C-alpha cells in the first residue's frame, strides 16, 4: 500500500510543478496570510480519488473544505494537498504534499513529498523512516550544536509575539534558527538530522499527521507544545526534537517564555 500511496502523491505533484498564473488563482481564508489556490483544491480532489481506490474503506480529512471530519474508528487519511501555500504562490520552492494514514486515531503511515527537491519522506509504524528509500535518523547533536526550526503560527495573531520570543531564546542556546514556511518540511528536516528542534504554537492536524510519525520512526520525539500527546481532531502546538536533545528541557523553556 505504501508504494501505491507514494505513486499517487508523485502523480498529484505534477499539478504543483505545472501550475501557471498562481496568484490569479488565489483566494483568502480566515487568518493572516492564509490563502488557498485552485491548485490546492485540484490536488486534494485528485488525491482523494486515488487514495479512495487504494483503500476504499478509509475516511478522509483534508485541509480544503471537503472531508474535515475526524474519526477514531477505522482508517482515516489526513491530507494537506499543498503545505506551504504562501511559498507556492510566491514561487518560493518550499512546499509539500502530505498524506498521513491513521488507524483508530493513531498514525500508522506517513508520506511527505517535496516535488521541487524530489524528496520523498516515508514511514510506517514500527518500520523506520526513509528519504527516497534510504533509512534516516535524527541527529545526535546537542541543542548548542543544532539548528532550531520554527513556525510563527501566522494565522493566529495572538501567538506571534510568543513565537518570536521563543525563537529568540532558542537562538541564544542553539547553533542558529531557521523558518521555511512549511511545517512538514521542518518536521522532516528534524527526522533526517538536518535540524535538531522544530516548534510551532498552533498547527492543524494535516500539518503534522504524516510528518510526526516520520520523526518518531527516525528516532525523534514529538509532543504537543504544552507537553501533551499529539491528537489529531483539533489544532494544537507541536514541538519535535532529535535524540540527544531533552524534550523536558525544551518544554520548560516553552513554559517560561511568554
Buried (B, 14 or more C-beta within 10 A) or exposed (E): EBEEBBEBBBEBBEBBEEBEEBEEBBEEEEEEEEBBBBBBBBBBBBBBEBBBEBBEEBBBBBBBEEBBEBBEEEBBBBBBBBBBBBBBBEEBBBBBBBBBBBBEBEBBBBBBBBBBEEBBBBBBBEEBBBBEEEEBBBBBBBBEEBBBBBBBBBBBEEBBEBBEEBBEBBEEBBBEBBBBBBBBBBBBBBBBBBBBBBBBBBBBBBBBBBBBBBBBBBBBBBBBBEBEEBEBEEBBBBBBBBBBBEBEEBBEBBEEBE
